[in-house]
Each structure stands twice: as structure tokens, then as C-alpha cells.
Amino acid sequence: MGPNVSAPGSHCVPITPSDTTDLPGGVCRSVKCQTAGVARVIYANGTDSGSANCFFFVGYNPIAIKRVYSTGLVAGGLEAVY
């Protein structure tokens, strides 16, 4: 399903939002955010947040995802923690 999200991450990779492509590194442990806001995502279990969106706070967000959509993206400076 996804990584052990209770274990610490070892590195961060900038997220390139895409409406068609999952994160190249696969499911991440968490997401680091520089500008708070919402994003449509696909969670580690394959569920699409759809129009409900996911709110990202500035800092580390303990959520395992495999895609961030570019359409409707408000959150900024997102990085996948692996």
C-alpha cells in the first residue's frame, strides 16, 4: 500500500504536479509544503480526493500520496518526503 509513514524520511524531492502522472519515486512518506493551500491528490491506497481536496499546512504533512494534480492546485512548494 505505501511506505512505513511512522519511520523518518531520508530525503525530499520536489513534486511536479500532474493530472496524468504519479510521483516518479512512488508513494511518499509525507509532504513538505512551503505555501499552505489545497491540492487534489491520490492517496497511497489509490483513493482520489476529488473535489474535496486535501489541505496542506506549511511544514511537514504526514500523508502518504502518490499523485498531486496540477488542476486546481493552490498549495505551493511541495516536496515528497521519502
C-alpha positions in Angstrom: 0.0 0.0 0.0 2.7 2.5 0.9 5.8 3.2 2.9 6.0 3.0 6.7 4.9 6.5 7.4 5.9 6.3 11.0 9.6 5.9 10.0 11.6 9.1 9.4 12.2 10.2 5.8 15.7 10.2 4.4 15.3 12.8 1.6 12.9 15.3 -0.1 12.2 15.5 -3.8 10.3 18.5 -5.4 6.8 17.5 -6.6 5.9 18.3 -10.2 2.1 18.3 -10.1 0.5 16.4 -13.0 -3.1 15.4 -13.9 -1.8 12.2 -15.5 1.4 11.0 -13.9 2.1 9.7 -10.4 5.1 10.7 -8.4 8.2 9.2 -10.1 9.5 7.9 -6.8 6.3 6.2 -5.9 4.2 6.7 -2.8 5.9 9.2 -0.4 6.0 9.1 3.4 4.8 12.7 3.8 4.7 16.0 2.0 6.6 19.2 2.9 4.8 22.4 2.0 6.1 26.0 1.6 2.8 27.7 0.9 -0.4 26.5 2.6 -3.4 25.6 0.4 -5.4 22.8 -1.1 -4.5 20.2 -3.7 -6.3 17.3 -5.3 -4.3 14.2 -4.6 -4.3 10.4 -5.0 -3.7 8.8 -1.6 -1.4 5.7 -1.1 -4.4 3.4 -1.2 -5.5 4.7 -4.6 -8.4 6.9 -3.4 -8.7 10.2 -5.3 -9.5 13.2 -3.0 -11.6 14.6 -5.9 -13.4 17.9 -5.3 -12.9 17.6 -1.5 -9.2 18.3 -2.0 -6.6 17.9 0.7 -5.3 20.8 2.7 -1.6 21.2 3.2 -0.2 23.2 6.1 3.2 24.9 5.9 5.8 22.4 7.1 5.5 18.6 7.1 2.2 17.0 6.4 2.0 13.3 7.5 0.1 12.0 4.5 1.2 9.3 2.1 0.3 10.1 -1.5 1.2 9.1 -5.0 0.0 12.0 -7.1 -0.7 15.7 -6.8 -2.9 17.1 -9.6 -1.9 20.3 -11.3 -5.6 21.4 -11.9 -6.9 23.5 -9.0 -3.6 23.4 -7.1 -3.3 26.2 -4.5 -0.6 24.8 -2.2 2.9 25.6 -3.3 6.5 24.5 -2.9 5.5 20.9 -2.4 8.2 18.2 -1.8 7.7 14.5 -1.4 9.5 13.0 1.6 10.9 9.5 1.0 
